[in-house]
Amino acid sequence: MKKSILITSLILNMLATATVNAQTSVHYGLSWDASTSTEYFVRIDPATSTKTILNSIPGVKLIASGNYTYNSDCDQYVFVGGATAASLAYYVIDAHTGTVISTSPVGDKIDEIAYSHQDRAFYGLWWDASASTEYFVSIDPATSTKTILDSIPEVKWISSFNSAFNPDCNQYVFIGGPTTSSMAYYVIDAHTGAVVSQSPVDGKVDGLAYSHHDRIFYGLWWDASSSTEYFVTVDPATSAKTIVNDIPGVKWINAGNYAYDTDCDRYVFVGGPATSAMAYFVIAASTGGTVISQSPVNGKIDEIAYGGVSMDSPDPEIELNGVISIHSLGSLQSAFAIHLNPSSNGITLEIKNGAHEKFSFILHDMFGRTVAKTDGIHTDQVQIKGTSLTRGVYFFQLRNDKGLVGSGQLRM
């Protein structure tokens, strides 16, 4: 018989109060240790440069720059690497443990890969040398299976590290063109691969990143006339650029080492006055583009990706009767409770939701597959129907329009 438990609002409110000030933004990436000739998967706190090795990645000596992304639904980090340039593979990493979930030899390398939450799919760009054509494709990193969605006329060159994904419109954005001197912003409908808009670049913006909170793209722009690096917004449909703030002391940026914290609306990148004096810069994107923190890089981390809000190490965990473990509460100040319903093979979710926010509840199995999902939750109680919830361990996420606010484990 399946167990059931109610987490009381008192316990959850105590947990929220105790941890809200301890939350830190967790980023993941790859770190090469020359002394041991080993590639490591690491966790990094950009505010302090604190690095934690999670696991080694056997067999990886090279990584394909710009070919990485983060699967926010399953908390998996994906990159392309291998022992040599001729033996590259897609690596799928469990971000919590650093364990390699799968490796699949790269057939045709896909550039600028990005994950779509809406489609539960990976997208990217593929150059077919035999046809001299750039294609927009979907890719399954676990199998290297590639599907061509559409060609992108006139594109012969792409600007590395200048792609971003708009999850609100399910659009893929990149910079490319027929020559390096005639580049444009391309906005692609990820469902069909069709070009939605194409706008000539007017002052290239590096490190494109999308903010769900502001519904806008951010990036970095070097103004040669004033020798100043600026934090800017950009509209890819029109190439319209707006300066948000300058970033004092930055003359160089480290391409490919930037990420966007969707929970706190912070833009993170690696830069500095010289290549020998680089630092992690954390910028408050939604509040004037001010530099929140600047921490000297202590061992460069490549291909950084945002992994969500976490707690101070060691991660606090409350486990009640072995049924539910709450790992984080994010920004949620209201209490919530979960009941397992053996009779309906489902779940009852209760939220103390006085502000009538809208939430989404997502349930994954051990393999990262979505087995139940309900959007637009705004009432105090809702029934989550499971299609076939067999005995085992499941992982849930509770999200609002600002991102992840609660997650945990259910043992059925």
NULUMLUM-417310 format. One record per residue (C-alpha): residue number from 1; residue in one letter; x, y, z. Coordinates in nm, 3 decimals. Example, Ala and Ser with C-alpha at 12.3 -4.5 7.8 and 13.67 -1.06 7.14 Angstrom:
<rs>
R;gumar;seti;px;py;pz
R;1;a;1.230;-0.450;0.780
R;2;s;1.367;-0.106;0.714
</rs>
This chain:
<rs>
R;gumar;seti;px;py;pz
R;1;m;0.000;0.000;0.000
R;2;k;0.138;0.341;-0.094
R;3;k;0.227;0.573;0.190
R;4;s;0.093;0.927;0.213
R;5;i;0.208;1.226;0.409
R;6;l;0.110;1.588;0.460
R;7;i;0.381;1.847;0.500
R;8;t;0.231;2.106;0.733
R;9;s;0.245;2.475;0.653
R;10;l;0.430;2.533;0.981
R;11;i;0.721;2.308;0.885
R;12;l;0.748;2.453;0.537
R;13;n;0.725;2.812;0.654
R;14;m;1.002;2.743;0.905
R;15;l;1.215;2.593;0.629
R;16;a;1.150;2.887;0.396
R;17;t;1.238;3.136;0.669
R;18;a;1.555;2.951;0.761
R;19;t;1.694;2.922;0.410
R;20;v;1.577;3.219;0.206
R;21;n;1.886;3.426;0.295
R;22;a;2.122;3.136;0.224
R;23;q;2.024;3.082;-0.137
R;24;t;2.302;3.103;-0.393
R;25;s;2.299;3.072;-0.768
R;26;v;2.462;2.751;-0.879
R;27;h;2.639;2.726;-1.213
R;28;y;2.801;2.421;-1.366
R;29;g;3.089;2.379;-1.607
R;30;l;3.402;2.195;-1.711
R;31;s;3.744;2.232;-1.550
R;32;w;4.067;2.095;-1.697
R;33;d;4.331;1.997;-1.441
R;34;a;4.662;2.004;-1.626
R;35;s;4.847;1.843;-1.334
R;36;t;4.640;1.524;-1.362
R;37;s;4.538;1.558;-1.731
R;38;t;4.176;1.519;-1.623
R;39;e;3.854;1.695;-1.719
R;40;y;3.620;1.753;-1.426
R;41;f;3.253;1.843;-1.403
R;42;v;3.227;2.115;-1.142
R;43;r;2.986;2.341;-0.960
R;44;i;3.077;2.708;-0.933
R;45;d;2.947;3.002;-0.732
R;46;p;3.032;3.307;-0.948
R;47;a;2.990;3.545;-0.654
R;48;t;3.287;3.390;-0.472
R;49;s;3.465;3.181;-0.740
R;50;t;3.416;2.882;-0.512
R;51;k;3.457;2.566;-0.718
R;52;t;3.342;2.218;-0.617
R;53;i;3.447;1.912;-0.813
R;54;l;3.151;1.678;-0.857
R;55;n;3.309;1.409;-1.073
R;56;s;3.578;1.337;-1.328
R;57;i;3.485;1.271;-1.691
R;58;p;3.702;0.980;-1.809
R;59;g;3.829;0.990;-2.166
R;60;v;3.774;1.362;-2.224
R;61;k;4.084;1.559;-2.320
R;62;l;3.922;1.807;-2.557
R;63;i;3.589;1.990;-2.557
R;64;a;3.414;2.145;-2.857
R;65;s;3.370;2.508;-2.753
R;66;g;3.020;2.647;-2.785
R;67;n;2.858;2.306;-2.800
R;68;y;2.694;2.276;-2.463
R;69;t;2.358;2.341;-2.299
R;70;y;2.155;2.267;-1.987
R;71;n;1.839;2.056;-1.969
R;72;s;1.647;2.237;-1.695
R;73;d;1.372;1.974;-1.685
R;74;c;1.601;1.688;-1.592
R;75;d;1.892;1.890;-1.447
R;76;q;2.132;1.751;-1.702
R;77;y;2.438;1.919;-1.853
R;78;v;2.518;1.832;-2.216
R;79;f;2.844;1.900;-2.398
R;80;v;3.058;1.771;-2.684
R;81;g;3.403;1.636;-2.602
R;82;g;3.638;1.343;-2.639
R;83;a;3.989;1.206;-2.628
R;84;t;4.077;1.365;-2.964
R;85;a;3.915;1.597;-3.216
R;86;a;3.840;1.291;-3.428
R;87;s;3.661;1.103;-3.151
R;88;l;3.412;1.354;-3.014
R;89;a;3.091;1.244;-2.845
R;90;y;2.785;1.395;-2.681
R;91;y;2.813;1.366;-2.304
R;92;v;2.500;1.388;-2.088
R;93;i;2.583;1.459;-1.722
R;94;d;2.364;1.434;-1.414
R;95;a;2.423;1.781;-1.273
R;96;h;2.354;1.681;-0.912
R;97;t;2.622;1.410;-0.899
R;98;g;2.839;1.474;-1.204
R;99;t;2.775;1.116;-1.321
R;100;v;2.793;1.050;-1.695
R;101;i;2.446;0.931;-1.797
R;102;s;2.525;0.865;-2.162
R;103;t;2.789;0.912;-2.430
R;104;s;2.714;0.899;-2.800
R;105;p;2.972;0.942;-3.077
R;106;v;2.919;1.261;-3.275
R;107;g;2.821;1.192;-3.634
R;108;d;2.781;1.540;-3.780
R;109;k;2.875;1.803;-3.523
R;110;i;2.592;2.037;-3.431
R;111;d;2.695;2.392;-3.338
R;112;e;2.538;2.621;-3.077
R;113;i;2.307;2.360;-2.924
R;114;a;2.021;2.485;-2.705
R;115;y;1.747;2.314;-2.503
R;116;s;1.374;2.383;-2.546
R;117;h;1.162;2.325;-2.236
R;118;q;0.844;2.351;-2.443
R;119;d;0.946;2.079;-2.687
R;120;r;1.168;1.879;-2.451
R;121;a;1.418;1.884;-2.738
R;122;f;1.767;2.007;-2.828
R;123;y;1.822;2.233;-3.128
R;124;g;2.126;2.361;-3.315
R;125;l;2.294;2.445;-3.644
R;126;w;2.452;2.197;-3.885
R;127;w;2.672;2.284;-4.181
R;128;d;2.639;2.036;-4.469
R;129;a;2.962;2.079;-4.661
R;130;s;2.841;1.859;-4.948
R;131;a;2.550;2.097;-5.016
R;132;s;2.717;2.417;-4.884
R;133;t;2.406;2.472;-4.673
R;134;e;2.340;2.561;-4.311
R;135;y;2.051;2.371;-4.154
R;136;f;1.846;2.419;-3.839
R;137;v;1.817;2.076;-3.675
R;138;s;1.699;1.893;-3.368
R;139;i;1.939;1.654;-3.198
R;140;d;1.908;1.376;-2.942
R;141;p;2.239;1.378;-2.748
R;142;a;2.174;1.031;-2.608
R;143;t;2.181;0.878;-2.957
R;144;s;2.331;1.152;-3.181
R;145;t;2.015;1.128;-3.393
R;146;k;1.979;1.440;-3.604
R;147;t;1.663;1.568;-3.775
R;148;i;1.673;1.848;-4.032
R;149;l;1.389;2.095;-3.979
R;150;d;1.474;2.356;-4.243
R;151;s;1.758;2.517;-4.434
R;152;i;1.875;2.870;-4.357
R;153;p;1.936;3.044;-4.691
R;154;e;2.243;3.267;-4.733
R;155;v;2.411;3.159;-4.410
R;156;k;2.767;3.041;-4.469
R;157;w;2.918;3.164;-4.143
R;158;i;2.796;3.172;-3.785
R;159;s;2.927;3.375;-3.494
R;160;s;3.027;3.134;-3.219
R;161;f;2.891;3.192;-2.867
R;162;n;2.623;3.424;-3.001
R;163;s;2.309;3.214;-2.981
R;164;a;2.025;3.210;-2.730
R;165;f;1.688;3.043;-2.687
R;166;n;1.362;3.227;-2.619
R;167;p;1.148;2.975;-2.424
R;168;d;0.846;3.206;-2.418
R;169;c;0.813;3.205;-2.797
R;170;n;1.006;2.881;-2.859
R;171;q;1.247;3.067;-3.084
R;172;y;1.617;3.006;-3.150
R;173;v;1.832;3.315;-3.211
R;174;f;2.182;3.326;-3.359
R;175;i;2.416;3.553;-3.554
R;176;g;2.522;3.445;-3.902
R;177;g;2.547;3.548;-4.264
R;178;p;2.696;3.489;-4.612
R;179;t;3.028;3.651;-4.503
R;180;t;3.183;3.765;-4.176
R;181;s;3.130;4.127;-4.284
R;182;s;2.756;4.087;-4.349
R;183;m;2.620;3.921;-4.038
R;184;a;2.258;3.935;-3.920
R;185;y;2.043;3.825;-3.627
R;186;y;1.836;3.524;-3.730
R;187;v;1.524;3.436;-3.531
R;188;i;1.408;3.078;-3.595
R;189;d;1.075;2.914;-3.512
R;190;a;1.201;2.606;-3.330
R;191;h;0.893;2.398;-3.415
R;192;t;0.935;2.435;-3.791
R;193;g;1.286;2.569;-3.844
R;194;a;1.143;2.859;-4.046
R;195;v;1.320;3.197;-4.034
R;196;v;1.091;3.438;-3.846
R;197;s;1.310;3.744;-3.896
R;198;q;1.652;3.845;-4.025
R;199;s;1.804;4.178;-3.921
R;200;p;2.153;4.309;-4.014
R;201;v;2.384;4.336;-3.713
R;202;d;2.453;4.694;-3.609
R;203;g;2.736;4.658;-3.361
R;204;k;2.769;4.292;-3.265
R;205;v;2.651;4.201;-2.915
R;206;d;2.844;3.913;-2.754
R;207;g;2.711;3.659;-2.507
R;208;l;2.343;3.673;-2.599
R;209;a;2.113;3.557;-2.318
R;210;y;1.735;3.566;-2.281
R;211;s;1.550;3.688;-1.971
R;212;h;1.208;3.531;-1.917
R;213;h;1.132;3.787;-1.649
R;214;d;1.194;4.088;-1.875
R;215;r;1.106;3.918;-2.206
R;216;i;1.423;4.057;-2.358
R;217;f;1.774;3.962;-2.470
R;218;y;2.083;4.086;-2.289
R;219;g;2.448;4.083;-2.387
R;220;l;2.783;4.261;-2.392
R;221;w;2.891;4.528;-2.641
R;222;w;3.240;4.669;-2.685
R;223;d;3.240;5.033;-2.793
R;224;a;3.579;5.083;-2.959
R;225;s;3.530;5.458;-2.981
R;226;s;3.524;5.492;-2.602
R;227;s;3.713;5.172;-2.516
R;228;t;3.424;5.069;-2.292
R;229;e;3.239;4.742;-2.238
R;230;y;2.864;4.789;-2.198
R;231;f;2.585;4.569;-2.068
R;232;v;2.304;4.609;-2.320
R;233;t;1.964;4.486;-2.432
R;234;v;1.909;4.389;-2.794
R;235;d;1.605;4.315;-3.006
R;236;p;1.713;4.050;-3.260
R;237;a;1.411;4.125;-3.481
R;238;t;1.532;4.480;-3.543
R;239;s;1.895;4.482;-3.416
R;240;a;1.793;4.769;-3.188
R;241;k;2.048;4.795;-2.907
R;242;t;2.005;4.985;-2.579
R;243;i;2.285;5.052;-2.332
R;244;v;2.185;4.952;-1.978
R;245;n;2.512;5.028;-1.799
R;246;d;2.887;5.031;-1.846
R;247;i;3.112;4.769;-1.686
R;248;p;3.417;4.946;-1.545
R;249;g;3.751;4.773;-1.578
R;250;v;3.647;4.520;-1.844
R;251;k;3.853;4.526;-2.163
R;252;w;3.841;4.155;-2.242
R;253;i;3.569;3.893;-2.216
R;254;n;3.608;3.517;-2.220
R;255;a;3.393;3.390;-2.508
R;256;g;3.163;3.106;-2.411
R;257;n;3.187;3.170;-2.040
R;258;y;2.859;3.341;-1.971
R;259;a;2.521;3.231;-1.839
R;260;y;2.190;3.377;-1.728
R;261;d;2.045;3.317;-1.382
R;262;t;1.673;3.297;-1.463
R;263;d;1.567;3.277;-1.097
R;264;c;1.741;3.595;-0.983
R;265;d;1.765;3.773;-1.321
R;266;r;2.140;3.797;-1.311
R;267;y;2.381;3.787;-1.604
R;268;v;2.715;3.617;-1.536
R;269;f;3.027;3.635;-1.750
R;270;v;3.404;3.608;-1.726
R;271;g;3.602;3.920;-1.814
R;272;g;3.861;4.166;-1.693
R;273;p;4.116;4.439;-1.773
R;274;a;4.354;4.180;-1.920
R;275;t;4.350;3.810;-2.009
R;276;s;4.572;3.747;-1.708
R;277;a;4.335;3.922;-1.466
R;278;m;3.993;3.774;-1.535
R;279;a;3.702;3.765;-1.291
R;280;y;3.345;3.643;-1.263
R;281;f;3.110;3.939;-1.304
R;282;v;2.754;3.907;-1.175
R;283;i;2.520;4.174;-1.313
R;284;a;2.171;4.266;-1.193
R;285;a;1.996;4.257;-1.529
R;286;s;1.655;4.386;-1.425
R;287;t;1.772;4.664;-1.194
R;288;g;1.998;4.891;-1.392
R;289;g;2.268;4.647;-1.498
R;290;t;2.479;4.717;-1.189
R;291;v;2.769;4.488;-1.101
R;292;i;2.660;4.292;-0.793
R;293;s;2.987;4.107;-0.747
R;294;q;3.328;4.070;-0.905
R;295;s;3.533;3.769;-0.801
R;296;p;3.881;3.684;-0.941
R;297;v;3.884;3.362;-1.141
R;298;n;4.062;3.085;-0.955
R;299;g;4.104;2.817;-1.219
R;300;k;3.896;2.896;-1.526
R;301;i;3.573;2.705;-1.577
R;302;d;3.470;2.646;-1.937
R;303;e;3.118;2.630;-2.080
R;304;i;2.935;2.757;-1.771
R;305;a;2.560;2.698;-1.751
R;306;y;2.305;2.804;-1.492
R;307;g;2.165;2.523;-1.283
R;308;g;1.917;2.694;-1.049
R;309;v;1.896;2.820;-0.693
R;310;s;2.065;2.607;-0.431
R;311;m;2.147;2.631;-0.062
R;312;d;2.477;2.673;0.118
R;313;s;2.684;2.354;0.122
R;314;p;2.615;2.104;0.252
R;315;d;2.270;2.125;0.094
R;316;p;2.006;2.111;0.370
R;317;e;1.756;1.835;0.324
R;318;i;1.444;1.752;0.523
R;319;e;1.324;1.396;0.488
R;320;l;0.991;1.294;0.638
R;321;n;0.932;0.921;0.682
R;322;g;1.138;0.858;0.370
R;323;v;0.851;0.971;0.150
R;324;i;0.924;1.329;0.052
R;325;s;1.253;1.517;0.049
R;326;i;1.239;1.891;-0.008
R;327;h;1.571;2.005;-0.153
R;328;s;1.491;2.371;-0.216
R;329;l;1.206;2.615;-0.188
R;330;g;1.339;2.886;-0.416
R;331;s;1.143;3.210;-0.380
R;332;l;0.814;3.052;-0.271
R;333;q;0.700;3.204;0.059
R;334;s;0.370;3.013;0.066
R;335;a;0.356;2.665;0.208
R;336;f;0.262;2.369;-0.005
R;337;a;0.173;2.011;0.072
R;338;i;0.163;1.691;-0.130
R;339;h;-0.058;1.384;-0.073
R;340;l;-0.013;1.058;-0.258
R;341;n;-0.349;0.910;-0.360
R;342;p;-0.329;0.532;-0.400
R;343;s;-0.688;0.506;-0.521
R;344;s;-0.645;0.748;-0.811
R;345;n;-0.280;0.664;-0.882
R;346;g;-0.210;1.036;-0.860
R;347;i;-0.117;1.327;-0.638
R;348;t;-0.303;1.601;-0.456
R;349;l;-0.115;1.930;-0.445
R;350;e;-0.216;2.191;-0.188
R;351;i;-0.078;2.548;-0.194
R;352;k;-0.131;2.829;0.054
R;353;n;-0.160;3.070;-0.238
R;354;g;-0.302;3.395;-0.106
R;355;a;-0.151;3.596;-0.392
R;356;h;-0.312;3.362;-0.648
R;357;e;0.011;3.313;-0.837
R;358;k;0.011;3.062;-1.121
R;359;f;0.226;2.755;-1.080
R;360;s;0.328;2.456;-1.288
R;361;f;0.381;2.110;-1.135
R;362;i;0.609;1.867;-1.323
R;363;l;0.680;1.507;-1.222
R;364;h;0.972;1.309;-1.368
R;365;d;1.065;0.945;-1.332
R;366;m;1.418;0.817;-1.265
R;367;f;1.505;0.845;-1.636
R;368;g;1.405;1.211;-1.660
R;369;r;1.083;1.138;-1.849
R;370;t;0.783;1.359;-1.771
R;371;v;0.506;1.139;-1.633
R;372;a;0.270;1.414;-1.514
R;373;k;0.246;1.787;-1.573
R;374;t;-0.013;2.049;-1.483
R;375;d;0.015;2.418;-1.577
R;376;g;-0.178;2.724;-1.463
R;377;i;-0.233;2.608;-1.103
R;378;h;-0.380;2.896;-0.903
R;379;t;-0.635;2.733;-0.672
R;380;d;-0.562;2.602;-0.324
R;381;q;-0.588;2.238;-0.426
R;382;v;-0.547;2.045;-0.750
R;383;q;-0.544;1.679;-0.846
R;384;i;-0.240;1.566;-1.049
R;385;k;-0.325;1.252;-1.245
R;386;g;-0.046;1.005;-1.311
R;387;t;-0.075;0.800;-1.629
R;388;s;0.098;0.499;-1.478
R;389;l;0.274;0.569;-1.152
R;390;t;0.435;0.239;-1.065
R;391;r;0.632;0.188;-0.746
R;392;g;0.960;0.378;-0.743
R;393;v;1.126;0.714;-0.694
R;394;y;0.995;1.026;-0.871
R;395;f;1.118;1.386;-0.878
R;396;f;0.890;1.689;-0.880
R;397;q;0.935;2.056;-0.960
R;398;l;0.705;2.344;-0.871
R;399;r;0.758;2.652;-1.091
R;400;n;0.610;2.997;-1.131
R;401;d;0.679;3.260;-1.396
R;402;k;1.009;3.347;-1.231
R;403;g;1.145;2.992;-1.241
R;404;l;1.193;2.705;-0.997
R;405;v;1.039;2.762;-0.653
R;406;g;1.027;2.410;-0.511
R;407;s;1.159;2.064;-0.586
R;408;g;1.182;1.731;-0.415
R;409;q;1.152;1.355;-0.427
R;410;l;0.851;1.128;-0.401
R;411;r;0.882;0.761;-0.316
R;412;m;0.574;0.575;-0.435
</rs>
